[in-house]
Amino acid sequence: MDSGSGVLASPRPSGETRAPWAAIAVDTAHGWFRDAGGRMGAAIAFYATLALGPVVVIAMALAGALVGRDSARTYVFREIAEMVGPGSAATIASLVSRVAWTQHGLA
């Protein structure tokens, strides 16, 4: 609803209007719940977690081919530790270390 001043405001049941920032906040909250924002966010986090392992293995294989396996491993896990913390990085490192390496890359 336009109050004539060029500022949009949402009507309230009593006929009063909200401040523009309040209308935006309320409309955002309504849209979040209408579109199941929490569920969609959880789905994105779940699929990102599933995709992380293969991405790390591929990144290490490519980097290992360029700069050497040990240098690549150190760099990749240092970057991961900065993003997710040392505890999670150690877990990821233990999972990736189980992948078989050969002289020419991944087995």
N, CA, C and O atoms as a GROMACS GRO file, in nm:
protein
  428
    1MET      N    1   0.085  -0.116   0.000
    1MET     CA    2   0.000   0.000   0.000
    1MET      C    3   0.090   0.123   0.000
    1MET      O    4   0.185   0.129   0.077
    2ASP      N    5   0.061   0.219  -0.085
    2ASP     CA    6   0.139   0.340  -0.095
    2ASP      C    7   0.068   0.449  -0.016
    2ASP      O    8  -0.050   0.477  -0.040
    3SER      N    9   0.138   0.510   0.076
    3SER     CA   10   0.078   0.613   0.160
    3SER      C   11   0.080   0.750   0.094
    3SER      O   12   0.043   0.849   0.157
    4GLY      N   13   0.123   0.756  -0.033
    4GLY     CA   14   0.127   0.882  -0.103
    4GLY      C   15   0.263   0.950  -0.095
    4GLY      O   16   0.292   1.039  -0.175
    5SER      N   17   0.345   0.910  -0.001
    5SER     CA   18   0.476   0.971   0.015
    5SER      C   19   0.584   0.891  -0.058
    5SER      O   20   0.702   0.924  -0.049
    6GLY      N   21   0.544   0.786  -0.129
    6GLY     CA   22   0.641   0.704  -0.198
    6GLY      C   23   0.698   0.595  -0.110
    6GLY      O   24   0.783   0.518  -0.155
    7VAL      N   25   0.654   0.585   0.015
    7VAL     CA   26   0.701   0.485   0.108
    7VAL      C   27   0.595   0.376   0.118
    7VAL      O   28   0.479   0.405   0.147
    8LEU      N   29   0.635   0.252   0.093
    8LEU     CA   30   0.541   0.141   0.102
    8LEU      C   31   0.529   0.094   0.246
    8LEU      O   32   0.629   0.085   0.318
    9ALA      N   33   0.410   0.063   0.286
    9ALA     CA   34   0.386   0.011   0.419
    9ALA      C   35   0.274  -0.090   0.412
    9ALA      O   36   0.185  -0.078   0.328
   10SER      N   37   0.277  -0.189   0.499
   10SER     CA   38   0.174  -0.292   0.501
   10SER      C   39   0.059  -0.249   0.591
   10SER      O   40   0.082  -0.191   0.697
   11PRO      N   41  -0.064  -0.276   0.548
   11PRO     CA   42  -0.178  -0.241   0.635
   11PRO      C   43  -0.187  -0.336   0.752
   11PRO      O   44  -0.159  -0.455   0.737
   12ARG      N   45  -0.225  -0.288   0.866
   12ARG     CA   46  -0.247  -0.370   0.984
   12ARG      C   47  -0.397  -0.391   0.998
   12ARG      O   48  -0.476  -0.315   0.942
   13PRO      N   49  -0.437  -0.493   1.071
   13PRO     CA   50  -0.581  -0.519   1.087
   13PRO      C   51  -0.657  -0.398   1.142
   13PRO      O   52  -0.775  -0.381   1.111
   14SER      N   53  -0.593  -0.317   1.222
   14SER     CA   54  -0.661  -0.202   1.280
   14SER      C   55  -0.668  -0.085   1.184
   14SER      O   56  -0.725   0.019   1.217
   15GLY      N   57  -0.609  -0.099   1.064
   15GLY     CA   58  -0.611   0.008   0.967
   15GLY      C   59  -0.485   0.094   0.972
   15GLY      O   60  -0.462   0.174   0.881
   16GLU      N   61  -0.404   0.078   1.077
   16GLU     CA   62  -0.279   0.152   1.086
   16GLU      C   63  -0.179   0.091   0.987
   16GLU      O   64  -0.201  -0.018   0.935
   17THR      N   65  -0.072   0.161   0.964
   17THR     CA   66   0.032   0.106   0.876
   17THR      C   67   0.160   0.086   0.956
   17THR      O   68   0.187   0.156   1.053
   18ARG      N   69   0.240  -0.012   0.912
   18ARG     CA   70   0.368  -0.041   0.975
   18ARG      C   71   0.476   0.048   0.916
   18ARG      O   72   0.460   0.105   0.808
   19ALA      N   73   0.584   0.058   0.989
   19ALA     CA   74   0.701   0.125   0.935
   19ALA      C   75   0.753   0.042   0.819
   19ALA      O   76   0.737  -0.080   0.820
   20PRO      N   77   0.816   0.104   0.720
   20PRO     CA   78   0.864   0.027   0.604
   20PRO      C   79   0.957  -0.088   0.642
   20PRO      O   80   0.948  -0.196   0.583
   21TRP      N   81   1.046  -0.068   0.737
   21TRP     CA   82   1.137  -0.176   0.775
   21TRP      C   83   1.062  -0.291   0.840
   21TRP      O   84   1.099  -0.407   0.821
   22ALA      N   85   0.958  -0.261   0.915
   22ALA     CA   86   0.879  -0.366   0.980
   22ALA      C   87   0.801  -0.445   0.875
   22ALA      O   88   0.786  -0.567   0.887
   23ALA      N   89   0.751  -0.376   0.774
   23ALA     CA   90   0.678  -0.445   0.667
   23ALA      C   91   0.771  -0.541   0.593
   23ALA      O   92   0.731  -0.652   0.558
   24ILE      N   93   0.893  -0.498   0.568
   24ILE     CA   94   0.989  -0.584   0.500
   24ILE      C   95   1.021  -0.706   0.586
   24ILE      O   96   1.026  -0.818   0.535
   25ALA      N   97   1.042  -0.685   0.717
   25ALA     CA   98   1.072  -0.796   0.807
   25ALA      C   99   0.957  -0.896   0.813
   25ALA      O  100   0.979  -1.017   0.809
   26VAL      N  101   0.836  -0.846   0.823
   26VAL     CA  102   0.718  -0.935   0.831
   26VAL      C  103   0.700  -1.010   0.699
   26VAL      O  104   0.674  -1.131   0.700
   27ASP      N  105   0.713  -0.940   0.587
   27ASP     CA  106   0.699  -1.006   0.457
   27ASP      C  107   0.807  -1.112   0.437
   27ASP      O  108   0.781  -1.218   0.380
   28THR      N  109   0.929  -1.084   0.483
   28THR     CA  110   1.038  -1.180   0.473
   28THR      C  111   1.009  -1.304   0.557
   28THR      O  112   1.027  -1.416   0.511
   29ALA      N  113   0.963  -1.283   0.680
   29ALA     CA  114   0.931  -1.396   0.767
   29ALA      C  115   0.818  -1.480   0.709
   29ALA      O  116   0.824  -1.603   0.711
   30HIS      N  117   0.715  -1.415   0.656
   30HIS     CA  118   0.604  -1.489   0.595
   30HIS      C  119   0.653  -1.571   0.476
   30HIS      O  120   0.615  -1.686   0.460
   31GLY      N  121   0.738  -1.510   0.392
   31GLY     CA  122   0.792  -1.582   0.277
   31GLY      C  123   0.879  -1.698   0.317
   31GLY      O  124   0.876  -1.804   0.254
   32TRP      N  125   0.958  -1.680   0.425
   32TRP     CA  126   1.046  -1.787   0.475
   32TRP      C  127   0.963  -1.908   0.515
   32TRP      O  128   0.995  -2.021   0.477
   33PHE      N  129   0.859  -1.886   0.591
   33PHE     CA  130   0.776  -1.997   0.637
   33PHE      C  131   0.690  -2.054   0.525
   33PHE      O  132   0.669  -2.175   0.519
   34ARG      N  133   0.638  -1.969   0.438
   34ARG     CA  134   0.556  -2.015   0.326
   34ARG      C  135   0.636  -2.107   0.234
   34ARG      O  136   0.584  -2.207   0.185
   35ASP      N  137   0.763  -2.072   0.210
   35ASP     CA  138   0.847  -2.149   0.119
   35ASP      C  139   0.929  -2.257   0.189
   35ASP      O  140   1.017  -2.317   0.126
   36ALA      N  141   0.903  -2.283   0.316
   36ALA     CA  142   0.974  -2.384   0.394
   36ALA      C  143   1.124  -2.359   0.391
   36ALA      O  144   1.202  -2.448   0.358
   37GLY      N  145   1.164  -2.238   0.425
   37GLY     CA  146   1.304  -2.196   0.420
   37GLY      C  147   1.395  -2.282   0.506
   37GLY      O  148   1.506  -2.314   0.464
   38GLY      N  149   1.351  -2.318   0.624
   38GLY     CA  150   1.433  -2.402   0.711
   38GLY      C  151   1.461  -2.538   0.651
   38GLY      O  152   1.573  -2.588   0.657
   39ARG      N  153   1.358  -2.597   0.593
   39ARG     CA  154   1.374  -2.728   0.531
   39ARG      C  155   1.466  -2.720   0.409
   39ARG      O  156   1.548  -2.808   0.387
   40MET      N  157   1.451  -2.615   0.332
   40MET     CA  158   1.536  -2.599   0.214
   40MET      C  159   1.681  -2.574   0.255
   40MET      O  160   1.773  -2.625   0.190
   41GLY      N  161   1.703  -2.497   0.359
   41GLY     CA  162   1.838  -2.473   0.409
   41GLY      C  163   1.903  -2.600   0.458
   41GLY      O  164   2.022  -2.623   0.436
   42ALA      N  165   1.824  -2.683   0.526
   42ALA     CA  166   1.877  -2.812   0.575
   42ALA      C  167   1.914  -2.902   0.458
   42ALA      O  168   2.014  -2.973   0.463
   43ALA      N  169   1.833  -2.901   0.352
   43ALA     CA  170   1.862  -2.983   0.234
   43ALA      C  171   1.993  -2.938   0.168
   43ALA      O  172   2.074  -3.021   0.127
   44ILE      N  173   2.012  -2.807   0.157
   44ILE     CA  174   2.136  -2.756   0.097
   44ILE      C  175   2.257  -2.797   0.181
   44ILE      O  176   2.359  -2.839   0.127
   45ALA      N  177   2.245  -2.784   0.313
   45ALA     CA  178   2.356  -2.822   0.401
   45ALA      C  179   2.387  -2.971   0.389
   45ALA      O  180   2.503  -3.011   0.387
   46PHE      N  181   2.283  -3.054   0.381
   46PHE     CA  182   2.301  -3.199   0.369
   46PHE      C  183   2.374  -3.235   0.239
   46PHE      O  184   2.470  -3.312   0.241
   47TYR      N  185   2.327  -3.180   0.128
   47TYR     CA  186   2.389  -3.213   0.000
   47TYR      C  187   2.529  -3.153  -0.012
   47TYR      O  188   2.615  -3.213  -0.077
   48ALA      N  189   2.553  -3.039   0.048
   48ALA     CA  190   2.688  -2.981   0.047
   48ALA      C  191   2.783  -3.071   0.125
   48ALA      O  192   2.898  -3.090   0.084
   49THR      N  193   2.736  -3.126   0.235
   49THR     CA  194   2.819  -3.216   0.315
   49THR      C  195   2.851  -3.343   0.235
   49THR      O  196   2.964  -3.391   0.238
   50LEU      N  197   2.752  -3.397   0.166
   50LEU     CA  198   2.776  -3.516   0.085
   50LEU      C  199   2.873  -3.488  -0.030
   50LEU      O  200   2.951  -3.576  -0.068
   51ALA      N  201   2.869  -3.369  -0.084
   51ALA     CA  202   2.953  -3.335  -0.198
   51ALA      C  203   3.095  -3.302  -0.157
   51ALA      O  204   3.185  -3.302  -0.241
   52LEU      N  205   3.118  -3.272  -0.030
   52LEU     CA  206   3.250  -3.228   0.014
   52LEU      C  207   3.358  -3.334  -0.004
   52LEU      O  208   3.468  -3.302  -0.049
   53GLY      N  209   3.329  -3.458   0.028
   53GLY     CA  210   3.429  -3.564   0.018
   53GLY      C  211   3.485  -3.581  -0.122
   53GLY      O  212   3.606  -3.574  -0.141
   54PRO      N  213   3.400  -3.603  -0.221
   54PRO     CA  214   3.452  -3.618  -0.358
   54PRO      C  215   3.526  -3.493  -0.408
   54PRO      O  216   3.624  -3.505  -0.481
   55VAL      N  217   3.481  -3.376  -0.370
   55VAL     CA  218   3.548  -3.254  -0.412
   55VAL      C  219   3.689  -3.247  -0.353
   55VAL      O  220   3.782  -3.207  -0.423
   56VAL      N  221   3.704  -3.285  -0.227
   56VAL     CA  222   3.837  -3.284  -0.164
   56VAL      C  223   3.928  -3.385  -0.231
   56VAL      O  224   4.045  -3.356  -0.256
   57VAL      N  225   3.878  -3.502  -0.261
   57VAL     CA  226   3.960  -3.605  -0.326
   57VAL      C  227   4.004  -3.557  -0.464
   57VAL      O  228   4.121  -3.573  -0.501
   58ILE      N  229   3.914  -3.500  -0.540
   58ILE     CA  230   3.948  -3.449  -0.674
   58ILE      C  231   4.048  -3.334  -0.664
   58ILE      O  232   4.144  -3.329  -0.740
   59ALA      N  233   4.025  -3.242  -0.570
   59ALA     CA  234   4.116  -3.128  -0.553
   59ALA      C  235   4.256  -3.177  -0.516
   59ALA      O  236   4.355  -3.125  -0.567
   60MET      N  237   4.263  -3.276  -0.429
   60MET     CA  238   4.394  -3.327  -0.388
   60MET      C  239   4.462  -3.400  -0.503
   60MET      O  240   4.584  -3.391  -0.518
   61ALA      N  241   4.387  -3.471  -0.585
   61ALA     CA  242   4.447  -3.541  -0.698
   61ALA      C  243   4.503  -3.442  -0.798
   61ALA      O  244   4.614  -3.459  -0.848
   62LEU      N  245   4.426  -3.337  -0.827
   62LEU     CA  246   4.473  -3.236  -0.922
   62LEU      C  247   4.593  -3.159  -0.866
   62LEU      O  248   4.692  -3.140  -0.936
   63ALA      N  249   4.583  -3.116  -0.741
   63ALA     CA  250   4.692  -3.041  -0.680
   63ALA      C  251   4.814  -3.130  -0.664
   63ALA      O  252   4.927  -3.084  -0.681
   64GLY      N  253   4.794  -3.257  -0.632
   64GLY     CA  254   4.905  -3.350  -0.617
   64GLY      C  255   4.980  -3.370  -0.747
   64GLY      O  256   5.102  -3.388  -0.747
   65ALA      N  257   4.908  -3.367  -0.858
   65ALA     CA  258   4.973  -3.381  -0.988
   65ALA      C  259   5.057  -3.258  -1.021
   65ALA      O  260   5.156  -3.268  -1.093
   66LEU      N  261   5.018  -3.144  -0.969
   66LEU     CA  262   5.089  -3.019  -1.000
   66LEU      C  263   5.207  -2.992  -0.907
   66LEU      O  264   5.315  -2.957  -0.953
   67VAL      N  265   5.186  -3.008  -0.776
   67VAL     CA  266   5.288  -2.966  -0.679
   67VAL      C  267   5.339  -3.079  -0.591
   67VAL      O  268   5.426  -3.056  -0.507
   68GLY      N  269   5.289  -3.197  -0.609
   68GLY     CA  270   5.332  -3.309  -0.525
   68GLY      C  271   5.226  -3.340  -0.421
   68GLY      O  272   5.157  -3.252  -0.370
   69ARG      N  273   5.216  -3.468  -0.390
   69ARG     CA  274   5.110  -3.516  -0.301
   69ARG      C  275   5.117  -3.456  -0.161
   69ARG      O  276   5.016  -3.410  -0.109
   70ASP      N  277   5.234  -3.455  -0.100
   70ASP     CA  278   5.246  -3.406   0.037
   70ASP      C  279   5.218  -3.257   0.047
   70ASP      O  280   5.150  -3.212   0.140
   71SER      N  281   5.270  -3.180  -0.047
   71SER     CA  282   5.244  -3.035  -0.047
   71SER      C  283   5.096  -3.006  -0.066
   71SER      O  284   5.039  -2.920   0.000
   72ALA      N  285   5.034  -3.080  -0.158
   72ALA     CA  286   4.892  -3.060  -0.185
   72ALA      C  287   4.808  -3.095  -0.063
   72ALA      O  288   4.717  -3.022  -0.026
   73ARG      N  289   4.841  -3.206  -0.001
   73ARG     CA  290   4.766  -3.249   0.118
   73ARG      C  291   4.776  -3.146   0.230
   73ARG      O  292   4.676  -3.111   0.292
   74THR      N  293   4.896  -3.097   0.256
   74THR     CA  294   4.916  -2.997   0.360
   74THR      C  295   4.835  -2.871   0.331
   74THR      O  296   4.767  -2.819   0.419
   75TYR      N  297   4.842  -2.822   0.207
   75TYR     CA  298   4.772  -2.700   0.170
   75TYR      C  299   4.620  -2.717   0.178
   75TYR      O  300   4.551  -2.633   0.235
   76VAL      N  301   4.571  -2.826   0.120
   76VAL     CA  302   4.425  -2.848   0.118
   76VAL      C  303   4.370  -2.859   0.260
   76VAL      O  304   4.267  -2.800   0.290
   77PHE      N  305   4.437  -2.932   0.346
   77PHE     CA  306   4.384  -2.949   0.481
   77PHE      C  307   4.401  -2.823   0.566
   77PHE      O  308   4.322  -2.800   0.658
   78ARG      N  309   4.501  -2.743   0.537
   78ARG     CA  310   4.513  -2.614   0.606
   78ARG      C  311   4.394  -2.524   0.569
   78ARG      O  312   4.337  -2.457   0.654
   79GLU      N  313   4.359  -2.523   0.442
   79GLU     CA  314   4.245  -2.443   0.397
   79GLU      C  315   4.114  -2.495   0.456
   79GLU      O  316   4.029  -2.417   0.498
   80ILE      N  317   4.099  -2.626   0.460
   80ILE     CA  318   3.978  -2.685   0.518
   80ILE      C  319   3.969  -2.650   0.667
   80ILE      O  320   3.861  -2.617   0.716
   81ALA      N  321   4.080  -2.658   0.738
   81ALA     CA  322   4.081  -2.626   0.882
   81ALA      C  323   4.039  -2.481   0.906
   81ALA      O  324   3.972  -2.452   1.005
   82GLU      N  325   4.077  -2.391   0.816
   82GLU     CA  326   4.035  -2.251   0.831
   82GLU      C  327   3.885  -2.236   0.810
   82GLU      O  328   3.822  -2.150   0.872
   83MET      N  329   3.827  -2.318   0.722
   83MET     CA  330   3.684  -2.306   0.692
   83MET      C  331   3.597  -2.375   0.796
   83MET      O  332   3.496  -2.319   0.838
   84VAL      N  333   3.634  -2.496   0.838
   84VAL     CA  334   3.545  -2.575   0.924
   84VAL      C  335   3.597  -2.599   1.064
   84VAL      O  336   3.526  -2.653   1.148
   85GLY      N  337   3.720  -2.559   1.091
   85GLY     CA  338   3.777  -2.580   1.223
   85GLY      C  339   3.866  -2.703   1.226
   85GLY      O  340   3.852  -2.792   1.142
   86PRO      N  341   3.957  -2.707   1.323
   86PRO     CA  342   4.056  -2.816   1.325
   86PRO      C  343   3.995  -2.954   1.351
   86PRO      O  344   4.043  -3.052   1.295
   87GLY      N  345   3.892  -2.964   1.434
   87GLY     CA  346   3.831  -3.094   1.463
   87GLY      C  347   3.768  -3.156   1.340
   87GLY      O  348   3.791  -3.273   1.310
   88SER      N  349   3.690  -3.077   1.270
   88SER     CA  350   3.626  -3.128   1.148
   88SER      C  351   3.729  -3.156   1.040
   88SER      O  352   3.715  -3.252   0.964
   89ALA      N  353   3.833  -3.071   1.033
   89ALA     CA  354   3.937  -3.093   0.933
   89ALA      C  355   4.010  -3.224   0.959
   89ALA      O  356   4.046  -3.294   0.865
   90ALA      N  357   4.031  -3.259   1.086
   90ALA     CA  358   4.097  -3.385   1.119
   90ALA      C  359   4.010  -3.504   1.076
   90ALA      O  360   4.062  -3.605   1.028
   91THR      N  361   3.880  -3.492   1.093
   91THR     CA  362   3.788  -3.598   1.050
   91THR      C  363   3.793  -3.615   0.900
   91THR      O  364   3.801  -3.726   0.849
   92ILE      N  365   3.789  -3.502   0.828
   92ILE     CA  366   3.794  -3.507   0.682
   92ILE      C  367   3.928  -3.565   0.637
   92ILE      O  368   3.933  -3.644   0.543
   93ALA      N  369   4.036  -3.526   0.705
   93ALA     CA  370   4.169  -3.578   0.669
   93ALA      C  371   4.176  -3.729   0.687
   93ALA      O  372   4.235  -3.799   0.604
   94SER      N  373   4.116  -3.780   0.794
   94SER     CA  374   4.120  -3.925   0.815
   94SER      C  375   4.040  -3.999   0.709
   94SER      O  376   4.077  -4.109   0.669
   95LEU      N  377   3.930  -3.940   0.665
   95LEU     CA  378   3.850  -4.004   0.560
   95LEU      C  379   3.923  -4.004   0.427
   95LEU      O  380   3.924  -4.104   0.355
   96VAL      N  381   3.984  -3.891   0.394
   96VAL     CA  382   4.052  -3.880   0.266
   96VAL      C  383   4.179  -3.964   0.265
   96VAL      O  384   4.219  -4.014   0.159
   97SER      N  385   4.244  -3.979   0.379
   97SER     CA  386   4.368  -4.057   0.383
   97SER      C  387   4.344  -4.204   0.353
   97SER      O  388   4.438  -4.278   0.323
   98ARG      N  389   4.222  -4.248   0.360
   98ARG     CA  390   4.189  -4.388   0.330
   98ARG      C  391   4.182  -4.415   0.181
   98ARG      O  392   4.175  -4.531   0.138
   99VAL      N  393   4.182  -4.309   0.101
   99VAL     CA  394   4.180  -4.326  -0.044
   99VAL      C  395   4.317  -4.375  -0.088
   99VAL      O  396   4.419  -4.320  -0.046
  100ALA      N  397   4.320  -4.476  -0.172
  100ALA     CA  398   4.448  -4.534  -0.216
  100ALA      C  399   4.516  -4.442  -0.317
  100ALA      O  400   4.454  -4.399  -0.414
  101TRP      N  401   4.643  -4.411  -0.292
  101TRP     CA  402   4.723  -4.328  -0.382
  101TRP      C  403   4.824  -4.418  -0.453
  101TRP      O  404   4.878  -4.511  -0.393
  102THR      N  405   4.847  -4.389  -0.578
  102THR     CA  406   4.953  -4.457  -0.654
  102THR      C  407   5.052  -4.352  -0.700
  102THR      O  408   5.036  -4.234  -0.670
  103GLN      N  409   5.155  -4.393  -0.773
  103GLN     CA  410   5.251  -4.295  -0.824
  103GLN      C  411   5.186  -4.197  -0.920
  103GLN      O  412   5.231  -4.083  -0.932
  104HIS      N  413   5.083  -4.238  -0.987
  104HIS     CA  414   5.023  -4.155  -1.090
  104HIS      C  415   4.891  -4.092  -1.045
  104HIS      O  416   4.818  -4.039  -1.129
  105GLY      N  417   4.861  -4.096  -0.920
  105GLY     CA  418   4.738  -4.034  -0.871
  105GLY      C  419   4.655  -4.132  -0.792
  105GLY      O  420   4.708  -4.216  -0.719
  106LEU      N  421   4.525  -4.122  -0.806
  106LEU     CA  422   4.433  -4.206  -0.731
  106LEU      C  423   4.423  -4.344  -0.794
  106LEU      O  424   4.432  -4.358  -0.916
  107ALA      N  425   4.404  -4.445  -0.711
  107ALA     CA  426   4.386  -4.581  -0.761
  107ALA      C  427   4.239  -4.609  -0.783
  107ALA      O  428   4.202  -4.718  -0.824
   0.00000   0.00000   0.00000
